[in-house]
Amino acid sequence: MNKLFANIRLVISDVDGVLTAGEIILADSGDEMKIFHVHDGLGIRLLLKQGIEFAVISARSTRTVQLRMEKLGVQHVYQGNENKIPAFEALLDKLGVTPEEVAYIGDDWLDLPLFNRVGLPIAVANAAPEVKAKARYITTCCGGSGAVREVAMQLLRAQGCYEALLAEYDR
């Protein structure tokens, strides 16, 4: 398992169904609300602290996602990209990483094109069967319930920085 995560320099995540449970809450005003899990947030912050880039590429576009990513320090947010390939290619160019150094976390058919391009395609536990079939790793946690944190912990363990990070908190 560690070999899968050892050379990853960039983690890209879908939003709906991965960072959220996939539910869309609409207010009477038409505003869209999302629920994010705090465990995922800490996982993202720990990756960033270790110099591992984190990005989101989402077909949908909401201010809520932008605000959440800003609070976490995520600088690479691509929304409104039903075709995720151009955003993916722009991100690789911007960061100077190869597809083999990328893990992508997804849950549904819109994620399959990136599953075919990255070194480590990851499906959340409640992903569509077709997505799970293409994944090299399937989380035990469902989307919106700590799946991104699970990936972060696997990556930090594989890259040898988990214990040192834990020690910073466990004083």
N, C-alpha and C positions, 0 to 999 in steps of 0.2 A: 504494500500500500504506500509506503513512504516514497518509493520511486516515482509514483504518479505525481506527487506534489513537490518533489525535490527541486525542480528547475523552474517553477512558476514564478514569474515576475509581475504578472498582471492578472487580476481577477476581475472579470466582467460579469455583471448580473443583470438579468431581466428584473422588472419591478413587480408587476401584478402576477401573483402566484408564486413568487420567490421571496421578495422582500416583504410582501403582504400575503395574506391568505387567498388573494384573488378576488375578494369581494369588492364591489364598488358601491360606496355609500353616496347617494345624491341628496343634498339638502333641497328644500323647497325653492331656494334661490337658484338652484342649478349648479352650485358649487360642489365639487367632488372632494370627498374626504377618504383618507386611507388610514389603516392602522398598521404601524410598524412595531416590531418586537425589539425591546431594549437589548436583548442578548445579541441580536444581529448587529446592532449599533456598536457595541463594544468590540465585537469581532472585527468589524470594519476598521475601527480606530486602532486596534492592535496591529492589523496588517499595515496600515499607513505608517504607524510608528516604526515598523521594521523596514520601511522603504519599499514595501510591496504595494504597487499601485492598485487602486480599486476604481472601477467605473460602472456606470449603468447605461444600458442601451434599451430603450423602451419604445414600443409602438405607440403608446398613449403619451399624452403630454399634460401635466398638471403642475400647478404652482406648489402643491403639497410635496411632491417629490423633490423639486428644486430646493425648497426650504429644508427638508430633512437631510438631503445630501450636504447642503451648506453647513448645517449644524454639526455634521460628522466630519467635515473637512474634505469631502470628496470633491475633487476639482473637475472630474471628467463625467459630465452628465449629458447624455444624448437622448432627447425625447422627441416623439413624433416621427419615429423611424420604423414604419412597418417593414420596410426592407432594411434590415440591420447591417447589411454588408458594407455600404459606403461609410457609415459611422465607424464600423470595426476597422476598416482599412485606414481611415483617417487617424484613428487612435493609435494603431500600430506605427504609422509613420511619425506621428507626434512624439511618441515615447521611445521609439527605436527598439521595439521588441519584435520578436518573430512569433508567428502563430503557435509554434511549439512551446513557447514560454507563457502561453495564455490558458487560463482556466475560464470556462464560461458556464454559468449556472442558469439553467432554464427549466421550463415546465410544460411548454406546449409547442404546437407545430411551428409557430413563428420563429422559434428558437433553433429549429433543425438546420437551417443554412449555416449558422455559426458553429453548431455541433460538428459539422463536416469540415470546418476550417481550423479549429483550435487543437492544441495538444492535449487538453484535458476537458472533455465535455462532461458536465455534471448535471444530473437530474435530481430534483427534490423528490422526496418520498411519494408525494401525491401527484407527480407529473403524469402526463398522458403516456399510455403504454408505448406508443411509437417513439417518444422521447427517451423513455427509460431504455428502450432497446438499443439506442445509439450511444448511451452514456458509458463512460469508463468508470464512473463512480456515482452511486445513488445514495443520497443522504438518508439517514434514519429519521430525521426531522422533516416535517412537512413545511412547505413554503409558508412564510409568515410566522413560523413557530420555532425559529432558531436554526434553520437550515444553513444560512450564510455563516452563522457563528460556528457551526459544525465544520464547515469547509475551512474556515479560518484556523480553527484549532488543529485540523489535520495538516494544513500547510505549515503552521508554525512549528509543529512537532517535527515534520519532515525536514525542515530547514534548520533545526537545532536551536531555535530561540524560544521555545515554549517555556522551559523551566526558568530561564532568566526573567522573562516577562511575568510569570506567576510570582516569582520571588519579590518583584517590585510591589505587588499588591498584598502578599502574604507576609507582612513584617511583624 
